Each structure stands twice: as structure tokens, then as C-alpha cells.
Amino acid sequence: MDNLIRQLIRKHKTNDPFVISEGLNINVWFADLGKGTRGMYIRQLRRRYIIIHHDLNDHWRRFVCAHELGHDRLHPGLNRFWLDKHTLFNPGKYERQANKFAIRLLIANDPPRRGETISEVLRRNGVPEEMARFYF
Amino acid sequence: MIKKLADFFEVSPDYLLGYNQSSVPTWATKKDVRDFRKMLEEETIMFDGMPLDDEDKEKILRVVEAVFWDAKKKNKRKPIEE
């Protein structure tokens, strides 16, 4: 996974998930997804879409975008439709992988320093701290 | 099947059949609308397994519809003027 992330960052010259998504020809939309859903990934008619709940703050938007990008990169052909609801917190294997991908991507330019806790690294990089347990 | 779909999404069967259909763009061909209905049927099966309340289901369905028409439009060989 770290290799995949390194390649993505090298190719797109940034770890910004929005810029990478655009570079990969994925449409990113903001919409009202209701109470329970933070984000979705949809493949429809050979096109890919990331939908992010418009009520989320910037840090969460960035995280959700990175998480959905994780589905696109890690789980191609597996499912045309990912709905990330409580699954962000109560996840199966694929959601855990997408969370880990998101964290690793977002902290890639500013990795952990000696003696630092994971929460501190996440805070420094604007990643929601609740996600700390998906780091490994 | 249409009746079941309509019940599931709590809309009228007419809505699914395209009468009174606000989300179908004016440029859509008959084939586009057929594809649209087929997509709705497929997505419904998927929705079944998801723990969503009716309001959320409705909102997400709106987004799925919008995504479908956007993708359809982008896939047209000739650009659509609106």
C-alpha cells in the first residue's frame, strides 16, 4: 500500500486527494447524503464518482475523499458502489483498508517523528483523530 | 417488479415509469430512459441490504440518479446543449 501511495504522489505531484481524483478522471461531488452517510463511491456507465456529504468540515471532506479514492485504487472491480456510513467506524476488511489508505496518503508528506503518538501525527496533518486506530 | 420498486422507494409506479419524472433530462432518448430504469432495478437490489432510513434512501437515490444522467451525458458522442 505504501508503494502505491508513493507512486500516486509522484505521478500527481501532491498528496491532495481532490487533485489526485481529478487527475484520475474521477468526478468529485458534494451532496446531501442524509444523516447516516458520509461518502459514496459509484461506478456508473464506465465513469467513476466520489460523493462527499456537503455538511462535513474540510478535514472530514478531505478524509472521505481519500477514503473513497482508496476504494478506487485498492478495490477495483470489486463493487460498483461503496456506501460509507457507520462502516467508517464499524468496518469490514475493505473499509479498514480504505481508512488506512486515507491516513497513509494524508500524512505522506509529514510522517511520524520520533517519540510522537499517532494522534499527534494525525492532528498535525488535519486527519480526524478518531481514525487513529486505522493507522496500522 | 415496478410495483415492488415503487413500494420500496415509496414513490408512485408512475414516477418510476417516467411519467411525472422530474429527474429525466429533456435530451434523454427512449433508450436512455430504458437504461435508467434498468439501473434503478439493479440499484434497488443493492439498496436492500443497506441499513438506511427512508429519508436517507430517498436522498441517496436522488444522487444515484444524478450520477447516472451525468455519466450518460458525458458518454454521448455529440455534446449536449442545454
gemmi code that builds the backbone of each chain (N, CA, C; Angstrom):
import gemmi

chains = {
    "A": [
        ("MET", (0.822, -1.216, 0.000), (0.000, 0.000, 0.000), (0.858, 1.269, 0.000)),
        ("ASP", (1.946, 1.252, 0.786), (2.809, 2.432, 0.827), (3.445, 2.721, -0.534)),
        ("ASN", (3.737, 1.638, -1.255), (4.299, 1.790, -2.584), (3.306, 2.451, -3.539)),
        ("LEU", (2.081, 1.971, -3.484), (1.000, 2.514, -4.301), (0.825, 4.004, -4.029)),
        ("ILE", (0.868, 4.364, -2.750), (0.697, 5.773, -2.372), (1.868, 6.610, -2.871)),
        ("ARG", (3.085, 6.056, -2.713), (4.262, 6.781, -3.220), (4.138, 7.069, -4.711)),
        ("GLN", (3.706, 6.058, -5.460), (3.557, 6.228, -6.909), (2.512, 7.288, -7.251)),
        ("LEU", (1.401, 7.251, -6.531), (0.336, 8.237, -6.774), (0.845, 9.650, -6.538)),
        ("ILE", (1.575, 9.822, -5.431), (2.070, 11.154, -5.079), (3.109, 11.625, -6.098)),
        ("ARG", (3.946, 10.689, -6.534), (4.962, 11.063, -7.515), (4.296, 11.483, -8.821)),
        ("LYS", (3.296, 10.726, -9.245), (2.650, 10.997, -10.519), (1.872, 12.310, -10.502)),
        ("HIS", (1.167, 12.564, -9.425), (0.296, 13.741, -9.380), (0.945, 14.917, -8.670)),
        ("LYS", (2.158, 14.707, -8.175), (2.952, 15.760, -7.529), (2.254, 16.387, -6.331)),
        ("THR", (1.390, 15.633, -5.679), (0.717, 16.116, -4.478), (0.098, 14.922, -3.758)),
        ("ASN", (-0.200, 15.103, -2.469), (-0.971, 14.052, -1.795), (-2.418, 14.517, -1.561)),
        ("ASP", (-2.778, 15.625, -2.193), (-4.141, 16.137, -2.072), (-5.115, 15.186, -2.785)),
        ("PRO", (-6.029, 14.564, -2.024), (-6.908, 13.558, -2.642), (-7.822, 14.140, -3.720)),
        ("PHE", (-8.141, 15.447, -3.585), (-9.007, 16.063, -4.598), (-8.271, 16.208, -5.920)),
        ("VAL", (-7.027, 16.634, -5.849), (-6.233, 16.804, -7.069), (-5.956, 15.437, -7.713)),
        ("ILE", (-5.635, 14.445, -6.870), (-5.368, 13.105, -7.408), (-6.621, 12.537, -8.079)),
        ("SER", (-7.768, 12.714, -7.437), (-9.016, 12.213, -8.028), (-9.263, 12.839, -9.391)),
        ("GLU", (-9.047, 14.140, -9.465), (-9.247, 14.824, -10.738), (-8.293, 14.275, -11.789)),
        ("GLY", (-7.044, 14.073, -11.380), (-6.046, 13.538, -12.291), (-6.383, 12.132, -12.778)),
        ("LEU", (-7.121, 11.395, -11.954), (-7.517, 10.033, -12.324), (-8.868, 10.012, -13.036)),
        ("ASN", (-9.359, 11.211, -13.334), (-10.638, 11.326, -14.045), (-11.821, 10.806, -13.218)),
        ("ILE", (-11.730, 11.005, -11.909), (-12.852, 10.671, -11.038), (-13.595, 11.966, -10.726)),
        ("ASN", (-14.903, 11.952, -10.879), (-15.705, 13.130, -10.558), (-15.929, 13.208, -9.059)),
        ("VAL", (-15.669, 14.361, -8.476), (-15.934, 14.541, -7.043), (-17.099, 15.507, -6.880)),
        ("TRP", (-18.130, 15.034, -6.203), (-19.329, 15.857, -5.986), (-19.566, 16.031, -4.496)),
        ("PHE", (-20.240, 17.115, -4.150), (-20.741, 17.298, -2.790), (-22.257, 17.274, -2.841)),
        ("ALA", (-22.864, 16.538, -1.929), (-24.320, 16.428, -1.960), (-24.844, 16.086, -0.570)),
        ("ASP", (-26.139, 16.233, -0.425), (-26.804, 15.843, 0.814), (-27.024, 14.337, 0.793)),
        ("LEU", (-26.335, 13.627, 1.666), (-26.467, 12.166, 1.691), (-27.280, 11.696, 2.895)),
        ("GLY", (-27.938, 12.631, 3.556), (-28.766, 12.234, 4.696), (-27.963, 12.147, 5.978)),
        ("LYS", (-28.572, 11.547, 6.976), (-27.971, 11.570, 8.317), (-26.822, 10.587, 8.487)),
        ("GLY", (-26.962, 9.407, 7.884), (-26.037, 8.333, 8.233), (-24.821, 8.162, 7.334)),
        ("THR", (-24.768, 8.874, 6.219), (-23.759, 8.557, 5.211), (-22.786, 9.702, 5.003)),
        ("ARG", (-21.506, 9.409, 5.091), (-20.516, 10.465, 4.884), (-20.058, 10.556, 3.440)),
        ("GLY", (-19.969, 9.404, 2.802), (-19.456, 9.419, 1.445), (-19.862, 8.186, 0.656)),
        ("MET", (-19.751, 8.286, -0.658), (-20.056, 7.154, -1.521), (-19.039, 7.114, -2.653)),
        ("TYR", (-18.837, 5.908, -3.153), (-18.065, 5.750, -4.376), (-18.942, 4.980, -5.349)),
        ("ILE", (-19.136, 5.508, -6.542), (-20.012, 4.855, -7.510), (-19.309, 4.736, -8.854)),
        ("ARG", (-19.403, 3.554, -9.446), (-19.022, 3.427, -10.847), (-20.299, 3.268, -11.651)),
        ("GLN", (-20.464, 4.117, -12.621), (-21.694, 4.117, -13.399), (-21.344, 4.369, -14.855)),
        ("LEU", (-21.755, 3.471, -15.749), (-21.503, 3.640, -17.177), (-20.026, 3.962, -17.462)),
        ("ARG", (-19.168, 3.199, -16.866), (-17.713, 3.314, -17.041), (-17.130, 4.614, -16.507)),
        ("ARG", (-17.889, 5.344, -15.736), (-17.338, 6.558, -15.115), (-17.368, 6.439, -13.608)),
        ("ARG", (-16.447, 7.145, -12.971), (-16.328, 6.990, -11.513), (-16.662, 8.285, -10.795)),
        ("TYR", (-17.327, 8.137, -9.672), (-17.768, 9.297, -8.898), (-17.477, 9.095, -7.419)),
        ("ILE", (-16.967, 10.148, -6.809), (-16.866, 10.200, -5.354), (-17.868, 11.246, -4.886)),
        ("ILE", (-18.768, 10.863, -4.000), (-19.747, 11.810, -3.478), (-19.456, 12.022, -1.997)),
        ("ILE", (-19.324, 13.250, -1.602), (-18.996, 13.588, -0.213), (-20.142, 14.399, 0.368)),
        ("HIS", (-20.511, 14.074, 1.591), (-21.603, 14.819, 2.226), (-21.240, 16.294, 2.360)),
        ("HIS", (-22.121, 17.161, 1.918), (-21.766, 18.586, 1.871), (-21.720, 19.250, 3.253)),
        ("ASP", (-22.241, 18.579, 4.268), (-22.215, 19.171, 5.607), (-20.897, 18.946, 6.359)),
        ("LEU", (-20.019, 18.152, 5.818), (-18.786, 17.834, 6.534), (-17.815, 19.021, 6.520)),
        ("ASN", (-16.998, 19.119, 7.555), (-15.977, 20.173, 7.544), (-14.818, 19.770, 6.630)),
        ("ASP", (-13.887, 20.695, 6.429), (-12.819, 20.468, 5.448), (-11.972, 19.234, 5.744)),
        ("HIS", (-11.668, 19.020, 7.022), (-10.848, 17.863, 7.369), (-11.552, 16.553, 7.030)),
        ("TRP", (-12.835, 16.515, 7.346), (-13.587, 15.293, 7.037), (-13.796, 15.125, 5.539)),
        ("ARG", (-14.017, 16.216, 4.838), (-14.170, 16.121, 3.378), (-12.919, 15.513, 2.754)),
        ("ARG", (-11.793, 16.006, 3.227), (-10.521, 15.524, 2.705), (-10.343, 14.039, 3.048)),
        ("PHE", (-10.696, 13.697, 4.292), (-10.542, 12.299, 4.681), (-11.467, 11.390, 3.866)),
        ("VAL", (-12.726, 11.806, 3.725), (-13.684, 10.972, 2.988), (-13.250, 10.832, 1.529)),
        ("CYS", (-12.770, 11.924, 0.946), (-12.291, 11.849, -0.437), (-11.145, 10.843, -0.545)),
        ("ALA", (-10.211, 10.914, 0.404), (-9.068, 9.988, 0.391), (-9.538, 8.546, 0.604)),
        ("HIS", (-10.531, 8.376, 1.462), (-11.073, 7.047, 1.742), (-11.725, 6.447, 0.487)),
        ("GLU", (-12.528, 7.251, -0.207), (-13.185, 6.751, -1.425), (-12.161, 6.496, -2.526)),
        ("LEU", (-11.158, 7.354, -2.565), (-10.058, 7.134, -3.504), (-9.383, 5.792, -3.214)),
        ("GLY", (-9.322, 5.452, -1.935), (-8.783, 4.149, -1.543), (-9.568, 3.003, -2.150)),
        ("HIS", (-10.895, 3.122, -2.138), (-11.711, 2.084, -2.786), (-11.373, 1.990, -4.273)),
        ("ASP", (-11.232, 3.151, -4.897), (-10.954, 3.178, -6.333), (-9.624, 2.496, -6.649)),
        ("ARG", (-8.617, 2.745, -5.848), (-7.280, 2.209, -6.097), (-7.116, 0.770, -5.612)),
        ("LEU", (-7.725, 0.467, -4.456), (-7.460, -0.831, -3.824), (-8.467, -1.907, -4.223)),
        ("HIS", (-9.675, -1.513, -4.559), (-10.730, -2.497, -4.760), (-11.393, -2.365, -6.125)),
        ("PRO", (-10.603, -2.326, -7.188), (-11.227, -2.163, -8.498), (-11.974, -3.439, -8.876)),
        ("GLY", (-13.118, -3.243, -9.470), (-13.867, -4.402, -9.943), (-14.565, -5.169, -8.848)),
        ("LEU", (-14.389, -4.728, -7.617), (-14.975, -5.473, -6.519), (-16.435, -5.109, -6.340)),
        ("ASN", (-16.688, -3.839, -6.443), (-18.045, -3.365, -6.217), (-18.190, -2.055, -6.971)),
        ("ARG", (-19.369, -1.841, -7.538), (-19.552, -0.595, -8.259), (-19.982, 0.511, -7.316)),
        ("PHE", (-20.231, 0.144, -6.087), (-20.943, 1.066, -5.227), (-20.481, 0.879, -3.791)),
        ("TRP", (-19.850, 1.877, -3.229), (-19.467, 1.824, -1.823), (-20.218, 2.900, -1.079)),
        ("LEU", (-20.890, 2.508, -0.062), (-21.630, 3.472, 0.727), (-20.986, 3.497, 2.099)),
        ("ASP", (-20.412, 4.636, 2.446), (-19.670, 4.662, 3.696), (-20.430, 5.409, 4.756)),
        ("LYS", (-20.989, 4.640, 5.595), (-21.917, 5.072, 6.591), (-21.264, 4.866, 7.919)),
        ("HIS", (-21.911, 4.104, 8.768), (-21.277, 3.705, 10.015), (-20.074, 2.809, 9.720)),
        ("THR", (-20.002, 2.367, 8.473), (-18.908, 1.478, 8.105), (-17.547, 2.122, 8.346)),
        ("LEU", (-17.519, 3.473, 8.355), (-16.251, 4.130, 8.639), (-15.750, 3.755, 10.025)),
        ("PHE", (-16.694, 3.526, 10.935), (-16.296, 3.228, 12.306), (-16.449, 1.758, 12.680)),
        ("ASN", (-17.289, 1.074, 11.962), (-17.568, -0.315, 12.306), (-17.348, -1.163, 11.069)),
        ("PRO", (-16.105, -1.214, 10.649), (-15.850, -1.598, 9.280), (-15.430, -3.042, 9.090)),
        ("GLY", (-15.668, -3.505, 7.912), (-15.114, -4.782, 7.489), (-13.732, -4.566, 6.908)),
        ("LYS", (-13.227, -5.599, 6.285), (-11.869, -5.576, 5.755), (-11.646, -4.423, 4.772)),
        ("TYR", (-12.586, -4.239, 3.853), (-12.366, -3.255, 2.795), (-12.425, -1.831, 3.326)),
        ("GLU", (-13.311, -1.609, 4.281), (-13.389, -0.268, 4.874), (-12.134, 0.030, 5.678)),
        ("ARG", (-11.643, -0.990, 6.371), (-10.391, -0.790, 7.127), (-9.247, -0.437, 6.186)),
        ("GLN", (-9.191, -1.153, 5.064), (-8.130, -0.869, 4.098), (-8.243, 0.551, 3.534)),
        ("ALA", (-9.480, 0.948, 3.226), (-9.683, 2.297, 2.678), (-9.325, 3.363, 3.710)),
        ("ASN", (-9.634, 3.111, 4.978), (-9.259, 4.049, 6.042), (-7.746, 4.165, 6.173)),
        ("LYS", (-7.101, 3.016, 6.145), (-5.639, 3.013, 6.263), (-5.010, 3.753, 5.080)),
        ("PHE", (-5.533, 3.468, 3.897), (-5.059, 4.155, 2.697), (-5.191, 5.670, 2.875)),
        ("ALA", (-6.359, 6.104, 3.342), (-6.614, 7.536, 3.509), (-5.608, 8.157, 4.476)),
        ("ILE", (-5.393, 7.503, 5.613), (-4.469, 8.047, 6.610), (-3.063, 8.130, 6.028)),
        ("ARG", (-2.606, 7.026, 5.433), (-1.239, 6.992, 4.912), (-1.024, 8.035, 3.813)),
        ("LEU", (-2.052, 8.225, 2.987), (-1.932, 9.223, 1.928), (-1.843, 10.627, 2.527)),
        ("LEU", (-2.709, 10.899, 3.490), (-2.810, 12.271, 4.000), (-1.619, 12.679, 4.861)),
        ("ILE", (-0.930, 11.696, 5.452), (0.232, 12.073, 6.257), (1.546, 11.821, 5.503)),
        ("ALA", (1.453, 11.441, 4.228), (2.644, 11.004, 3.496), (3.739, 12.066, 3.444)),
        ("ASN", (3.346, 13.329, 3.383), (4.361, 14.378, 3.276), (4.896, 14.831, 4.626)),
        ("ASP", (4.333, 14.298, 5.690), (4.726, 14.733, 7.023), (4.621, 13.551, 7.983)),
        ("PRO", (5.478, 12.554, 7.791), (5.342, 11.293, 8.523), (5.688, 11.439, 9.999)),
        ("PRO", (5.403, 10.415, 10.796), (5.638, 10.471, 12.238), (7.090, 10.806, 12.571)),
        ("ARG", (7.259, 11.607, 13.610), (8.605, 11.896, 14.120), (8.866, 11.023, 15.336)),
        ("ARG", (10.114, 10.995, 15.742), (10.495, 10.161, 16.875), (9.716, 10.541, 18.138)),
        ("GLY", (9.186, 9.559, 18.804), (8.528, 9.791, 20.079), (7.133, 10.394, 19.990)),
        ("GLU", (6.611, 10.464, 18.774), (5.312, 11.097, 18.595), (4.197, 10.055, 18.643)),
        ("THR", (3.041, 10.411, 19.167), (1.921, 9.477, 19.126), (1.210, 9.619, 17.782)),
        ("ILE", (0.432, 8.596, 17.450), (-0.292, 8.625, 16.177), (-1.279, 9.781, 16.152)),
        ("SER", (-1.939, 10.009, 17.286), (-2.887, 11.125, 17.355), (-2.223, 12.454, 17.004)),
        ("GLU", (-0.998, 12.628, 17.483), (-0.298, 13.888, 17.192), (-0.004, 14.034, 15.702)),
        ("VAL", (0.416, 12.935, 15.080), (0.694, 12.983, 13.635), (-0.575, 13.340, 12.870)),
        ("LEU", (-1.678, 12.712, 13.262), (-2.934, 12.947, 12.562), (-3.370, 14.402, 12.732)),
        ("ARG", (-3.266, 14.896, 13.970), (-3.691, 16.271, 14.235), (-2.876, 17.245, 13.387)),
        ("ARG", (-1.572, 17.026, 13.345), (-0.688, 17.898, 12.574), (-1.064, 17.927, 11.096)),
        ("ASN", (-1.593, 16.792, 10.608), (-1.908, 16.697, 9.184), (-3.391, 16.896, 8.877)),
        ("GLY", (-4.140, 17.328, 9.864), (-5.554, 17.593, 9.631), (-6.373, 16.351, 9.345)),
        ("VAL", (-5.975, 15.225, 9.919), (-6.756, 13.999, 9.760), (-7.577, 13.804, 11.037)),
        ("PRO", (-8.883, 13.512, 10.906), (-9.702, 13.333, 12.113), (-9.090, 12.292, 13.053)),
        ("GLU", (-8.917, 12.693, 14.320), (-8.200, 11.839, 15.261), (-8.903, 10.521, 15.553)),
        ("GLU", (-10.225, 10.517, 15.349), (-10.981, 9.282, 15.589), (-10.464, 8.130, 14.725)),
        ("MET", (-9.731, 8.482, 13.673), (-9.282, 7.474, 12.722), (-7.965, 6.814, 13.147)),
        ("ALA", (-7.425, 7.256, 14.280), (-6.094, 6.794, 14.699), (-5.978, 5.270, 14.719)),
        ("ARG", (-7.054, 4.589, 15.078), (-6.927, 3.138, 15.220), (-6.833, 2.408, 13.877)),
        ("PHE", (-6.965, 3.151, 12.786), (-6.816, 2.509, 11.474), (-5.420, 2.692, 10.897)),
        ("TYR", (-4.544, 3.286, 11.693), (-3.215, 3.607, 11.171), (-2.459, 2.357, 10.715)),
        ("PHE", (-2.539, 1.299, 11.513), (-1.764, 0.103, 11.181), (-2.544, -0.911, 10.353)),
    ],
    "B": [
        ("MET", (-42.740, -6.057, -10.738), (-41.415, -5.546, -10.356), (-41.461, -4.035, -10.118)),
        ("ILE", (-42.101, -3.328, -11.043), (-42.201, -1.875, -10.900), (-42.941, -1.520, -9.607)),
        ("LYS", (-43.994, -2.278, -9.355), (-44.767, -2.037, -8.130), (-43.879, -2.220, -6.885)),
        ("LYS", (-43.095, -3.290, -6.920), (-42.218, -3.569, -5.783), (-41.177, -2.453, -5.583)),
        ("LEU", (-40.623, -2.021, -6.710), (-39.654, -0.921, -6.660), (-40.283, 0.336, -6.093)),
        ("ALA", (-41.490, 0.609, -6.594), (-42.176, 1.823, -6.161), (-42.459, 1.764, -4.667)),
        ("ASP", (-42.875, 0.596, -4.200), (-43.118, 0.446, -2.769), (-41.838, 0.654, -1.981)),
        ("PHE", (-40.783, 0.082, -2.496), (-39.515, 0.153, -1.781), (-39.062, 1.597, -1.600)),
        ("PHE", (-39.135, 2.353, -2.680), (-38.687, 3.745, -2.589), (-39.797, 4.687, -2.164)),
        ("GLU", (-40.974, 4.123, -1.946), (-42.135, 4.912, -1.553), (-42.423, 6.039, -2.542)),
        ("VAL", (-42.428, 5.682, -3.795), (-42.865, 6.633, -4.814), (-43.949, 5.932, -5.629)),
        ("SER", (-44.636, 6.702, -6.470), (-45.691, 6.067, -7.260), (-45.064, 5.294, -8.414)),
        ("PRO", (-45.731, 4.222, -8.852), (-45.215, 3.470, -10.006), (-45.054, 4.371, -11.230)),
        ("ASP", (-45.943, 5.330, -11.364), (-45.845, 6.267, -12.489), (-44.517, 7.009, -12.489)),
        ("TYR", (-44.097, 7.348, -11.295), (-42.825, 8.059, -11.173), (-41.687, 7.220, -11.758)),
        ("LEU", (-41.677, 5.935, -11.395), (-40.613, 5.055, -11.886), (-40.735, 4.811, -13.379)),
        ("LEU", (-41.978, 4.848, -13.873), (-42.189, 4.586, -15.293), (-41.879, 5.817, -16.148)),
        ("GLY", (-41.580, 6.902, -15.497), (-41.140, 8.056, -16.254), (-42.206, 9.111, -16.482)),
        ("TYR", (-43.439, 8.844, -16.032), (-44.427, 9.907, -16.102), (-44.163, 10.800, -14.906)),
        ("ASN", (-44.328, 12.077, -15.085), (-44.102, 12.940, -13.936), (-42.662, 12.874, -13.471)),
        ("GLN", (-41.810, 12.520, -14.399), (-40.448, 12.171, -13.993), (-39.584, 13.416, -14.086)),
        ("SER", (-39.304, 14.024, -12.954), (-38.565, 15.274, -12.997), (-37.082, 15.048, -13.250)),
        ("SER", (-36.563, 13.893, -12.863), (-35.121, 13.729, -12.956), (-34.655, 13.286, -14.342)),
        ("VAL", (-35.576, 12.978, -15.241), (-35.162, 12.602, -16.600), (-34.936, 13.861, -17.420)),
        ("PRO", (-33.717, 14.044, -17.920), (-33.434, 15.260, -18.691), (-34.185, 15.263, -20.018)),
        ("THR", (-34.367, 16.467, -20.550), (-35.133, 16.584, -21.789), (-34.422, 15.936, -22.968)),
        ("TRP", (-33.098, 15.830, -22.896), (-32.359, 15.276, -24.039), (-32.352, 13.754, -24.073)),
        ("ALA", (-32.881, 13.133, -23.006), (-32.806, 11.673, -22.906), (-33.605, 10.998, -24.025)),
        ("THR", (-33.000, 10.011, -24.654), (-33.704, 9.241, -25.670), (-34.488, 8.126, -24.981)),
        ("LYS", (-35.308, 7.432, -25.778), (-36.060, 6.317, -25.202), (-35.119, 5.262, -24.634)),
        ("LYS", (-34.045, 5.032, -25.358), (-33.089, 4.043, -24.882), (-32.448, 4.482, -23.568)),
        ("ASP", (-32.156, 5.769, -23.478), (-31.592, 6.293, -22.225), (-32.523, 6.001, -21.056)),
        ("VAL", (-33.812, 6.240, -21.282), (-34.789, 6.035, -20.206), (-34.886, 4.550, -19.855)),
        ("ARG", (-34.790, 3.694, -20.876), (-34.772, 2.249, -20.606), (-33.565, 1.871, -19.752)),
        ("ASP", (-32.412, 2.414, -20.127), (-31.197, 2.156, -19.345), (-31.355, 2.644, -17.911)),
        ("PHE", (-32.006, 3.785, -17.794), (-32.217, 4.400, -16.487), (-33.057, 3.477, -15.594)),
        ("ARG", (-34.136, 2.940, -16.171), (-34.997, 2.050, -15.373), (-34.269, 0.780, -14.985)),
        ("LYS", (-33.484, 0.277, -15.921), (-32.727, -0.937, -15.642), (-31.745, -0.670, -14.496)),
        ("MET", (-31.103, 0.480, -14.556), (-30.164, 0.863, -13.495), (-30.888, 0.922, -12.155)),
        ("LEU", (-32.065, 1.540, -12.146), (-32.821, 1.654, -10.889), (-33.131, 0.276, -10.308)),
        ("GLU", (-33.510, -0.652, -11.183), (-33.811, -2.004, -10.699), (-32.589, -2.639, -10.066)),
        ("GLU", (-31.456, -2.481, -10.746), (-30.226, -3.071, -10.217), (-29.820, -2.444, -8.890)),
        ("GLU", (-29.910, -1.123, -8.834), (-29.502, -0.436, -7.609), (-30.417, -0.807, -6.445)),
        ("THR", (-31.683, -1.053, -6.758), (-32.630, -1.393, -5.697), (-32.217, -2.661, -4.968)),
        ("ILE", (-31.756, -3.626, -5.743), (-31.318, -4.882, -5.144), (-30.192, -4.614, -4.157)),
        ("MET", (-29.314, -3.682, -4.548), (-28.198, -3.351, -3.679), (-28.641, -2.598, -2.428)),
        ("PHE", (-29.578, -1.683, -2.640), (-30.089, -0.892, -1.528), (-30.705, -1.767, -0.447)),
        ("ASP", (-31.249, -2.900, -0.887), (-31.960, -3.771, 0.040), (-31.135, -4.156, 1.257)),
        ("GLY", (-29.839, -4.354, 1.045), (-29.003, -4.812, 2.147), (-28.498, -3.697, 3.044)),
        ("MET", (-28.902, -2.480, 2.740), (-28.299, -1.375, 3.475), (-29.222, -0.814, 4.549)),
        ("PRO", (-28.674, -0.630, 5.710), (-29.481, -0.117, 6.813), (-29.672, 1.392, 6.715)),
        ("LEU", (-30.626, 1.805, 5.883), (-30.864, 3.235, 5.713), (-32.323, 3.524, 6.036)),
        ("ASP", (-32.581, 4.666, 6.639), (-33.993, 5.000, 6.802), (-34.518, 5.598, 5.492)),
        ("ASP", (-35.839, 5.767, 5.420), (-36.461, 6.134, 4.145), (-35.966, 7.471, 3.612)),
        ("GLU", (-35.765, 8.400, 4.517), (-35.332, 9.721, 4.088), (-33.937, 9.652, 3.457)),
        ("ASP", (-33.046, 8.921, 4.110), (-31.696, 8.773, 3.568), (-31.712, 8.033, 2.241)),
        ("LYS", (-32.553, 7.003, 2.182), (-32.668, 6.212, 0.964), (-33.054, 7.107, -0.207)),
        ("GLU", (-34.030, 7.963, 0.056), (-34.530, 8.889, -0.951), (-33.419, 9.841, -1.412)),
        ("LYS", (-32.673, 10.379, -0.450), (-31.607, 11.326, -0.798), (-30.522, 10.646, -1.625)),
        ("ILE", (-30.173, 9.438, -1.215), (-29.107, 8.735, -1.922), (-29.565, 8.312, -3.313)),
        ("LEU", (-30.822, 7.937, -3.400), (-31.358, 7.599, -4.717), (-31.298, 8.806, -5.661)),
        ("ARG", (-31.613, 9.997, -5.146), (-31.513, 11.228, -5.950), (-30.094, 11.389, -6.510)),
        ("VAL", (-29.115, 11.148, -5.630), (-27.729, 11.319, -6.047), (-27.363, 10.275, -7.101)),
        ("VAL", (-27.807, 9.041, -6.880), (-27.513, 7.976, -7.836), (-28.121, 8.307, -9.202)),
        ("GLU", (-29.323, 8.851, -9.185), (-29.965, 9.257, -10.440), (-29.160, 10.343, -11.143)),
        ("ALA", (-28.758, 11.343, -10.358), (-27.985, 12.454, -10.937), (-26.668, 11.951, -11.524)),
        ("VAL", (-26.039, 11.013, -10.818), (-24.789, 10.429, -11.305), (-25.032, 9.704, -12.630)),
        ("PHE", (-26.121, 8.941, -12.683), (-26.432, 8.209, -13.908), (-26.560, 9.158, -15.095)),
        ("TRP", (-27.324, 10.228, -14.933), (-27.554, 11.141, -16.068), (-26.293, 11.910, -16.419)),
        ("ASP", (-25.489, 12.221, -15.426), (-24.223, 12.895, -15.703), (-23.300, 11.992, -16.531)),
        ("ALA", (-23.234, 10.723, -16.114), (-22.379, 9.778, -16.833), (-22.904, 9.572, -18.256)),
        ("LYS", (-24.210, 9.460, -18.376), (-24.861, 9.284, -19.675), (-24.500, 10.440, -20.602)),
        ("LYS", (-24.601, 11.630, -20.054), (-24.325, 12.831, -20.828), (-22.861, 12.857, -21.277)),
        ("LYS", (-21.970, 12.525, -20.352), (-20.550, 12.556, -20.686), (-20.181, 11.477, -21.698)),
        ("ASN", (-20.993, 10.433, -21.765), (-20.702, 9.348, -22.699), (-21.255, 9.588, -24.101)),
        ("LYS", (-22.063, 10.616, -24.260), (-22.617, 10.886, -25.593), (-21.512, 11.365, -26.525)),
        ("ARG", (-21.566, 10.877, -27.744), (-20.542, 11.270, -28.695), (-20.686, 12.748, -29.058)),
        ("LYS", (-21.929, 13.132, -29.260), (-22.159, 14.545, -29.550), (-22.465, 15.287, -28.261)),
        ("PRO", (-21.808, 16.387, -28.024), (-22.086, 17.134, -26.791), (-23.531, 17.615, -26.752)),
        ("ILE", (-24.086, 17.629, -25.565), (-25.479, 18.038, -25.408), (-25.548, 19.523, -25.066)),
        ("GLU", (-26.375, 20.227, -25.803), (-26.541, 21.647, -25.477), (-27.756, 21.816, -24.578)),
        ("GLU", (-27.550, 22.578, -23.535), (-28.682, 22.803, -22.614), (-28.903, 24.283, -22.390)),
    ],
}
model = gemmi.Model(1)
for chain_id, residues in chains.items():
    chain = gemmi.Chain(chain_id)
    for i, (resn, *xyz) in enumerate(residues, 1):
        res = gemmi.Residue()
        res.name, res.seqid = resn, gemmi.SeqId(i, " ")
        for name, pos in zip(("N", "CA", "C"), xyz):
            atom = gemmi.Atom()
            atom.name, atom.element = name, gemmi.Element(name[0])
            atom.pos, atom.b_iso = gemmi.Position(*pos), 0.0
            res.add_atom(atom)
        chain.add_residue(res)
    model.add_chain(chain)
structure = gemmi.Structure()
structure.add_model(model)
structure.setup_entities()
